[in-house]
Amino acid sequence: MPRHARSIRRQGGSSLLFTLMAMIVLAFAAVALTRSVDTSTLIMGNLGFKQDTLMASNVAAERAISWLQGQVTGASLDNDQAASGYYAATPARLDPSGNKTNAGDKYSLIDWDGDNCASVPSGNRLTCGLLPYSDPTLVNGNSVRYVILRLCNNTGAASGTNLCMRPAVASTATSSERGELQPGGRISTTSASPYYQVIVRVTGPRNTVSYTETLVHF
């Protein structure tokens, strides 16, 4: 067989080998690109769901505050109203999400799912007695639950023995002329209500969960 024919045949075999190797490399690159695109889409979707739950938590907080406004004029907020998710005293150590408490550093928990905090062993927590209010109306398809806590040491009326966290006392002065206080004027003080803490948990698609806290006083 002529020498040039054998040379051409050897070159053809080498080209096929390099072509196959190039196709394998391109195939791996295509798979990696597909996975990258899928991961980016998943991340964007999860962020979208997270933002949706945060918007829903804002609506739930507004509903809780509206309920408080209807109760604040009387003495009903001095005692627990568990059916409405309201508690007149705040535990000294509270972990709303249940992710912080452990056997060496125990916190009280909120029984969000009504299962006595089954996801946290009893040896890893102090108490699990706060039941939330489960809002029957879904917010953008999200399940909403919240707890309202009065920031006081104990239930009952606020007093020297039952301390409550509240804003500073505001003072107002009146006078016949702006900028000065005449004998005919007067100084009056206004005492604000205790602070109320609204803790909202929103559960959405893909097991998306968000927790928010809002402080309010009247």
N, C-alpha and C positions, 0 to 999 in steps of 0.2 A: 504493500500500500504506500502511495506517495506520502512524503513527510508532511506536506502542507495539509493533506486531508486529515491526518492524525491530529495536527495542531488545531484545525478548525473544530474537530469533534471535542477536543479537550476544552477549548474556549466556550463552546456551547454548554457543556456540563457545568462549568464554573459559573456562568451567567445565571443558569437556573437556580443554583444553590444560593447565590446572593439575592436573587429575586424572592425566593421563598423566605429568606431571613428578613428581608425588608418588609414583606407582607406580614410576618409574625410581629415585627416591631410596630407596624402601623395598627395591627389589630389590638395589641396591648394599649397603644395610645388612645384608640377609639373607646375601649372599655373604660380606661381611666377618665376620659373626658365625659363619658356618659354618667359615670358615678359622681363626678364633680358637679355636673348639672343637676342630678337628682338630689344631692346633698344640699345644694344651694336652694333649690325649690322647697325642700323640706324645712330648711331653716327659715326661709321667708314666710312659709305657711304657719310655722309655729309662732313667729313674731306677730303675725297678723292675729292669730287666736289670742295671744297674750294681751295685745292692745285692746281687743274686743272685750276681754274679761275685765280689764281695768276700767273701761268705759261703763260696763255694767255695774261695777262696784261703786262708781260715783252715783248712779241712779239709786242703788240700794241705800247708800249713806243718806241721800236726800230723803228717802222714805222714812228712815229711822229718825232723822232729825224732825221731820213733820210729826211723827208720833210723839216725840219728846215735847214739842211745842204744845200739843194738846193736853199734856199731863203736868206741865211745869207750874201751873197756877195753884194747884192744890198740894196736898201732902202725900199724894199717892206715890211719888218718887222716893219717899223715905224708906220704902220697903220693896222687896223683890216682886217682880211680876214675870215669873219664869215663862208663862205662856206667850209673852211678847218678847222674850229674849232679853229682859231687863233685869239688872242686878244692882242693888243699892250700895254694895260694897265691893271693892276690888281685892282679889287675892294679892298677898304681898309679893309673890313670885308667880308670874304668869307667862307662859310660852304659847302664844296664840296658834302658831303653826305646828307645834309639837316636834320640831326638828332640833331643838336645843337641849331639851331635858335628857338626862342620862342618870345612871346609877350613882355616880359621884357628885352630880349637881342637879338636884331634882327641882322641877317646876310644876305648877298646877296647869292643867290643860282644859281646853274647851272640847266638849263632846260633839264635834261637828256632825258625825254620822250617826249618832244615837246608838252606838254599839259599846259604850263605856270605854272608849279609847282603846279598842282591841288592838290597834296597830302598834301601841306602845306598851311594853310589859309593865305590870303594876309596880315592880321594883324600880322602875326608871322614872316614876312620877310621884307627885305629892297627892293631888286630887284630880278628879275628872267629873266635877259636879255641875259645870256651867253648860246648860243646854241652849243652843241658838234658836232664833226664830227663823223658820223656813218659809221664805216668801213664796206663796203659791203661784205668783205671776212670774214667768220666765222673762228675762231681760235679754233680748236678741238671741234667744235660744239657750241662754246660760242659766244654770241653777244658782240661786242666790240665798245665802244664809248670813245672819248677822247677830251679834251680841252687843248690848249696850251696857256699859259699866259706869256707875257713878264713882268718881275717884275719891272715895271716903274709906276710912278704916273699918267702919261697921255700918250696919243698917240703922235706921232711925234718923231722927232729926240731927242736923249738924249742930255740934256744941263743942265746948271746951274739951270734953272727953271723947268726942267723935269728930276727929279732925278730917276736913275735906280739902282737897286742892281746889283753889279758886283764884280768880284774878285779883289784883290789888284793888282795894276799896277806892272808888272814884269820888272826888269832892267837886262840888259846883258852888259858885259864888254869884250872887246877884247884887246889883247896885243901880242907883239912879243914873250914873254916868259910866260910860265904858272905860274900863281900865282902872277904876277905883272902887273901893268898898266903903260906902257911907254907913252911918249908924242905922239907917233904915233898911240896909240890905241884910242878907242872911247867907249863911253857909250851910249847905245840906250835903249829906253823904249818901251814896248809893252803893248798896252791897250787891255784887253780882252772884249769880247762882254758882254752885260747884261745877267743876268741869265734868263733862260726860265724854266717855271714850266709846266710839262706834267702831267695832271690828267687823269687817265684812270678808267673807270667803265666797269667791265665785268659782264655780266649776263649769268648764266648757268642753268643747270637742277635743279629742286626742288626749284626754286626761289633763287638760290645761287647768291649772289652779292658781289663783292669785289671792293675796291677802292685802288688805289696806286698813289703815287706822286713821280716824278723824277725831279731833278734839273740838268740842263745842261747849259754849256756856250761854246763859240767857241773862 
